[in-house]
Amino acid sequence: MNRTLYTLLFHLGLPLVALRLYLRARKAPAYGQRIGERFAFRLPAMRQGGIWVHAVSVGESIAAAPMVRALLKAYPQLPITLTCMTPTGSERIRAMFADEPRVQHCYLPYDLPWAAGRFLDHVQPKLGIIMETELWPNHIHQCAKRGIPVALANARLSARSARGYGRFARLTRPMLAEMNLIAVQTETEAQRFRELGARPHCVQVTGSIKFDLKVDEQLLPRARVLREQWGATQRPVWIAASTHEGEDALVLQAHQQLLHVHGDALLILVPRHPERFNAVHALCSERFSTVRRSTGAPVDAQTRVLLGDTMGELLFLYALADIAFVGGSLVPTGGHNPLEPAALALPVIMGPHVFNFLEISAMLVEAGALQQVDDADGLAEAVRRLVELPQDAQRMGAAGRAVMQANQGALQRLLDGLAALMR
């Protein structure tokens, strides 16, 4: 498939795109809003001539935030246009940069040549930066036509994704050849990009900017105060974060087993997607005394589950816990970022499905900072062991923090590569 056929198929598939938006809007009404932006119509007024950064959803937006702040500092005269594809990502962007007038935001239009062209003509960026591996052939080609350099930042490419791109070489190779910088996390991924058609001199191993996560110095003191208010300083508190459909029930099964031994244990359960908050609350309430974080209701001695149904608080919720399970890993989603709890010196547990963070999770396992489990029984046993052996928990947490510190510096290497494109 070449780009012409891809574009034709995309146009033919627009009715399915509309149906998908309609179905998602039934669960999350925000998907039914701002539809014009997705086709580069009714775009908000924007300053031109700055830097465009695309982060598909919440996780990528959070990962991009330190880079965006560094770019604001490095180029004080330039605006930054930050795009995403999801309402939750949009909400997160607006919350993170509410006090920064130079950050402007809209949805990225669909990857249709005329929509991509309208967007680029509206923004007229000096540089485009795409986070991780959100590759859109028409957007990249329209940038190349206009002489706008494009960088792929914090790039990831699993073996499975590489095979998928490889099946469409006539589309993938020209697209990658039009990119000016591919800043990858590991040499293994660098080689995959080269084999798929990226120009070798454009591929640089910079590491993962997720290692450069900075924790607010007030975060842990705030968490300690809240646990004191709960009367939970001596209770075992564990968190299951970024869980997906089918995973919540497994986590609750593990929590039930833990309660047989440690009857006062508290679980903080944080579903990945806000449209699932109500369903997960109902699931929790069937078996446990549950408090929703969004209500502000206090956690008391009878509470067994705190449902993290707020946005932008994940790091704080991690700080409230003693042990962290990172979701998307007991189900074949590929797992989420284990470096966030590691930065807080928490022992980390994940399931077997970690292909989204394969190298990072392997580093943490090798350092003794992360334990992988296969199922709910294994999760329950791992949490129980860490509750009963706090010295092991402390050792794992210290190892995770050491891995974080040893691998920092990726953000500066990325910024150096971007600066070369701005000359």
C-alpha positions in Angstrom: 0.0 0.0 0.0 1.3 3.5 -0.9 0.2 6.8 0.4 -2.3 7.4 -2.4 -4.1 4.1 -1.7 -3.9 4.8 2.1 -5.5 8.2 1.6 -8.3 6.7 -0.6 -9.0 4.0 2.0 -9.1 6.6 4.7 -11.7 8.6 2.8 -13.8 5.5 2.2 -13.5 4.7 5.9 -14.9 8.1 7.1 -18.4 6.7 7.7 -16.7 4.2 10.1 -14.8 7.0 11.7 -18.1 8.9 12.3 -19.7 5.7 13.7 -16.8 5.2 16.1 -17.1 8.8 17.3 -20.8 8.4 17.8 -20.4 5.2 19.8 -17.6 6.7 22.0 -19.7 9.8 22.5 -22.4 7.6 24.0 -20.0 6.7 26.8 -18.0 9.8 26.9 -20.0 12.8 25.6 -16.8 14.9 25.0 -16.2 12.8 21.9 -19.2 14.4 20.3 -17.8 17.9 20.7 -15.3 19.9 18.7 -15.7 17.6 15.7 -14.8 20.4 13.3 -11.3 20.5 14.7 -10.8 16.8 13.7 -11.2 18.0 10.0 -9.3 21.3 10.5 -12.5 23.4 10.5 -13.3 25.8 13.3 -9.8 25.7 14.6 -9.2 28.3 17.4 -7.3 31.4 16.6 -3.6 30.7 17.0 -0.2 32.5 16.9 1.8 31.3 14.0 5.5 30.4 13.5 6.1 28.4 16.7 6.6 24.8 17.5 3.9 22.1 17.1 4.0 19.2 19.5 1.6 16.2 19.1 0.8 13.9 22.0 -2.0 11.4 21.2 -3.6 11.1 24.6 -3.0 11.5 28.4 0.1 9.4 28.8 1.9 11.1 26.0 0.8 14.5 27.1 2.2 14.0 30.6 5.4 12.6 29.1 5.7 15.7 26.8 5.1 18.2 29.6 8.8 18.5 30.7 9.9 18.9 27.1 7.3 21.5 26.4 8.3 23.5 29.5 12.0 23.3 28.4 11.0 24.5 24.9 9.1 27.4 26.4 12.2 28.4 28.3 14.6 27.8 25.4 12.5 29.8 22.9 10.7 32.5 24.9 9.5 34.3 21.7 7.7 31.3 20.2 4.3 29.8 20.8 3.8 26.1 21.2 0.8 24.4 19.7 0.0 21.2 21.6 -2.3 18.7 19.9 -3.9 15.4 20.9 -6.6 13.1 19.7 -8.7 12.4 22.9 -10.9 14.4 25.2 -8.9 13.2 28.3 -5.7 14.2 26.6 -7.2 17.6 25.9 -8.4 18.1 29.4 -4.9 17.1 30.7 -3.2 19.6 28.4 -5.4 22.4 29.5 -4.9 21.6 33.1 -1.1 21.4 32.9 -0.7 24.6 30.9 -3.6 26.7 32.1 -1.2 29.5 33.3 1.0 29.5 30.2 -0.5 31.8 27.5 2.1 30.7 24.9 0.7 27.1 24.8 -2.2 26.9 22.4 -4.2 23.7 21.9 -6.6 21.9 19.5 -7.3 18.4 18.3 -5.0 17.1 15.6 -7.1 16.7 12.4 -7.4 13.3 10.9 -4.6 12.2 8.6 -6.2 13.4 5.4 -4.0 15.5 3.1 -6.4 18.4 2.9 -7.1 18.4 6.6 -3.4 18.2 7.5 -2.6 21.0 5.0 -5.3 23.3 6.5 -4.0 22.7 10.0 -0.4 23.4 9.0 -1.3 26.5 7.1 -3.3 27.7 10.1 -0.4 27.1 12.6 2.6 27.5 10.2 5.1 25.9 12.7 8.8 26.1 12.4 9.2 22.5 13.7 6.9 19.6 14.3 7.5 17.2 17.2 5.5 13.9 17.4 5.6 12.0 20.7 6.5 8.3 20.8 5.2 6.5 17.7 2.1 8.3 16.5 3.0 8.3 12.8 0.7 9.8 10.3 1.9 9.6 6.7 -0.1 12.6 5.3 0.8 14.9 8.2 4.5 14.1 7.8 4.3 14.5 4.0 2.5 17.8 4.2 5.2 19.0 6.6 7.9 17.9 4.1 6.1 19.8 1.3 6.2 23.0 3.3 9.8 22.5 4.5 8.8 22.0 8.1 11.3 19.6 9.8 9.6 16.8 11.8 11.0 15.0 14.8 9.8 11.9 16.5 10.5 12.3 20.2 10.9 9.6 22.9 10.3 7.1 20.1 9.3 3.6 20.8 8.9 0.7 18.4 8.3 -2.8 19.6 9.1 -5.9 17.5 5.4 -6.4 16.9 4.8 -2.8 15.8 7.9 -3.0 13.5 6.5 -6.1 11.8 3.2 -4.3 11.3 4.9 -1.3 9.7 7.1 -3.6 7.7 4.0 -5.2 6.0 3.3 -1.7 4.5 6.8 -0.9 3.4 5.6 1.2 0.4 3.8 3.5 2.9 6.3 3.3 5.8 9.6 3.8 4.0 8.8 7.1 2.3 7.2 8.4 5.5 10.2 7.6 7.7 12.6 9.0 5.0 10.8 12.4 5.2 11.5 12.7 9.0 14.4 14.8 10.2 15.0 13.4 13.6 14.0 10.1 15.2 15.1 10.3 18.9 14.7 6.7 20.1 14.8 5.2 23.6 17.2 2.3 22.9 19.6 1.0 20.2 17.3 -2.0 19.5 14.5 0.4 18.5 17.0 2.5 16.5 17.9 -0.5 14.4 14.2 -1.3 13.8 13.6 2.3 12.5 16.7 2.1 10.2 15.5 -1.3 8.8 12.1 0.2 8.1 13.6 3.0 6.0 14.6 5.9 8.3 17.7 7.7 7.2 20.5 6.4 9.5 21.9 9.9 10.3 18.5 11.0 11.5 18.2 8.2 14.1 19.6 9.1 17.5 19.5 7.1 20.7 18.6 9.6 23.4 17.0 7.4 26.0 13.6 7.8 27.5 12.6 11.3 28.7 10.3 9.5 31.2 13.4 8.9 33.3 13.6 12.7 33.7 10.4 12.8 35.7 10.6 15.5 38.4 8.6 14.9 41.5 7.2 18.0 43.3 8.9 18.2 46.7 5.6 18.8 48.3 4.0 15.7 46.9 5.1 13.2 49.6 4.5 15.6 52.5 0.9 16.2 51.2 0.4 12.4 50.9 1.6 11.8 54.5 -0.8 14.5 55.8 -3.8 12.9 54.0 -2.9 9.4 55.3 -2.8 10.9 58.8 -6.2 12.4 58.3 -7.5 9.0 57.2 -5.9 7.4 60.3 -4.1 5.1 57.9 -0.5 5.6 58.7 -0.2 1.9 59.9 -2.6 0.4 57.4 -1.3 -1.5 54.4 -2.1 0.7 51.4 -1.5 -0.5 47.8 -2.5 1.0 44.5 -3.6 -0.6 41.2 -3.1 2.2 38.6 -4.2 2.6 35.0 -6.3 -0.6 35.0 -8.2 -1.8 31.9 -11.5 -3.6 31.3 -11.2 -7.2 32.6 -8.3 -6.2 34.9 -10.3 -4.5 37.7 -12.0 -7.8 38.6 -8.6 -9.5 38.9 -7.3 -6.7 41.1 -10.4 -6.9 43.3 -9.9 -10.7 43.5 -6.4 -10.2 44.7 -7.5 -7.6 47.2 -10.1 -10.0 48.6 -7.4 -12.5 49.2 -5.2 -10.0 50.9 -8.0 -9.0 53.2 -8.2 -12.6 54.5 -4.8 -12.0 56.0 -4.6 -8.3 56.4 -8.1 -7.2 57.2 -7.4 -3.5 57.3 -5.7 -3.3 53.9 -6.8 -0.4 51.6 -6.7 -0.6 47.8 -6.5 2.6 45.7 -8.0 1.5 42.3 -7.4 3.9 39.4 -9.0 2.9 36.1 -7.2 4.1 33.0 -10.2 5.6 31.2 -12.7 8.0 32.8 -15.7 6.6 30.9 -15.2 3.4 33.0 -15.3 5.1 36.4 -19.0 4.4 37.1 -18.8 0.8 36.0 -15.7 0.1 38.1 -17.3 1.9 41.1 -20.3 -0.4 40.8 -18.0 -3.4 40.6 -16.1 -2.3 43.7 -19.3 -1.5 45.7 -20.7 -5.0 45.2 -18.0 -6.4 47.5 -16.3 -3.6 49.4 -16.9 -0.4 51.2 -15.8 2.0 48.5 -15.1 5.8 48.5 -14.9 7.8 45.3 -12.0 10.2 45.4 -14.0 12.8 43.3 -16.6 13.2 46.2 -14.0 14.3 48.7 -15.5 11.9 51.2 -13.1 10.8 53.9 -11.5 7.4 54.0 -12.4 5.7 57.3 -11.5 2.5 59.1 -14.3 0.6 57.2 -13.2 1.8 53.7 -11.6 -1.0 51.8 -11.3 0.6 48.3 -10.6 4.2 47.3 -11.6 4.7 43.6 -9.3 7.1 41.9 -11.9 8.8 39.6 -10.2 12.1 39.2 -7.9 13.4 36.4 -4.3 14.6 36.9 -3.8 13.1 40.3 -2.1 9.8 39.5 1.3 10.7 40.9 -0.3 11.9 44.1 -2.4 8.7 44.4 0.9 6.7 43.9 2.4 8.8 46.7 -0.4 7.7 49.1 0.5 4.0 48.6 3.2 1.7 49.9 3.1 -0.8 47.0 2.2 -0.2 43.3 0.7 -2.4 40.7 0.9 -0.9 37.2 -2.1 -1.9 35.1 -2.6 -2.8 31.5 -0.3 -5.7 32.2 -2.6 -8.5 33.5 -4.5 -8.1 30.3 -2.7 -7.9 26.9 -2.7 -4.1 26.6 1.1 -3.9 27.0 1.3 -2.1 30.4 1.8 1.5 31.4 4.7 3.5 32.8 6.4 1.8 35.8 8.8 4.8 36.2 6.2 6.9 37.9 6.0 4.7 41.0 9.7 4.0 40.8 10.4 7.7 41.0 8.6 7.7 44.4 10.7 4.7 45.6 7.7 2.3 45.6 8.1 -1.4 44.9 6.5 -2.1 41.6 4.4 -5.1 40.4 3.3 -5.8 36.9 1.6 -8.6 35.0 3.2 -10.5 32.1 2.1 -8.1 29.3 4.7 -5.3 29.4 5.5 -4.9 25.7 4.9 -1.2 25.7 7.7 -0.8 28.2 9.7 -3.8 27.5 13.2 -2.4 27.9 12.3 -0.2 30.9 10.6 -3.0 32.7 13.5 -5.4 32.0 15.9 -2.8 33.5 13.7 -2.6 36.6 13.4 -6.4 36.9 17.2 -6.7 36.6 17.7 -4.1 39.3 15.3 -5.9 41.6 12.8 -3.0 41.5 9.9 -4.7 39.7 8.3 -8.1 40.2 6.2 -9.7 37.5 3.2 -11.9 38.3 0.9 -14.0 36.1 -2.5 -13.7 37.6 -4.7 -12.5 40.5 -3.3 -15.1 42.8 0.3 -14.1 42.0 -0.7 -10.4 42.5 -2.2 -11.2 45.9 0.9 -13.1 47.0 3.3 -10.4 45.8 1.4 -7.7 47.7 1.1 -9.8 50.8 4.9 -10.5 50.8 5.8 -6.8 50.5 3.3 -5.9 53.3 4.9 -8.5 55.6 8.5 -7.9 54.6 8.8 -4.1 54.6 12.6 -4.3 54.3 12.1 -6.0 50.9 9.7 -3.3 49.8 12.2 -0.6 50.8 15.0 -2.4 48.9 12.9 -2.6 45.8 11.9 1.0 46.0 15.5 2.2 46.5 16.5 0.1 43.5 13.8 1.7 41.3 14.8 5.2 42.3 18.5 4.3 41.5 17.5 3.1 38.0 15.7 6.5 37.5 18.7 8.5 38.6 21.2 6.5 36.5 19.3 7.0 33.3 18.4 10.7 33.5 19.6 13.1 30.8 17.5 12.0 27.9 15.6 15.2 27.9 18.7 17.3 27.4 19.9 15.0 24.6 16.5 15.4 22.9 16.6 19.2 23.2 20.0 19.3 21.7 18.7 17.3 18.7 15.7 19.6 18.3 17.9 22.7 18.5 19.8 21.5 15.5 16.6 21.5 13.5 15.7 25.0 14.6 18.8 26.6 13.2 
